[in-house]
């Protein structure tokens, strides 16, 4: 999240969003970080004037509580509106150890 904020402050929206996608992969199993990432993605979409991203993030923000309640979260999903909110994805190799450490 801090990396995304640094890129956003530097005016690099593309790298900021990519950092948010990585933050989503890392934080999606914890309710508050998961919701925070989608909120930041919504703000990024709004700032970019990207209607599709804004609508996608509004839907995801509504789905976060449901996904956590029923325990159905698509592991590895990057969280952007450019992918299905229900599609599991491969976890980037450099993030795998961070996730494994979290599960210990």
C-alpha positions, 0 to 999 in steps of 0.5 A: 500500500505504501508503494502504491502511495509513493507511485501515486504521489509521483504521478505514476498511476500505472505503477500505483495500480500494479502495486495495489494489485500486489497488495490485493494478493497479499491482503485478500485473506484478511478482511480489513486489508482486503477492503482497504485495497479495494477502496484504494483501487476505487479511488485510483479508478475515480482519479483516472476517470475509469468508469469500468474500474469504478463500477468493478471496485464498487461491486468488489467492495460489496462482495468482500464481506460476503466472500469472507463470511462464506470463506470463498476468496479467489486466491491470487486474484489481483482485484482489478476490474480487468479480471473476474472477481471470482477467478483464482490466479497464480500467486507471483513467485516473489509473493509466495514466501510472504504468504507462506510466512503469514500462514505459519 
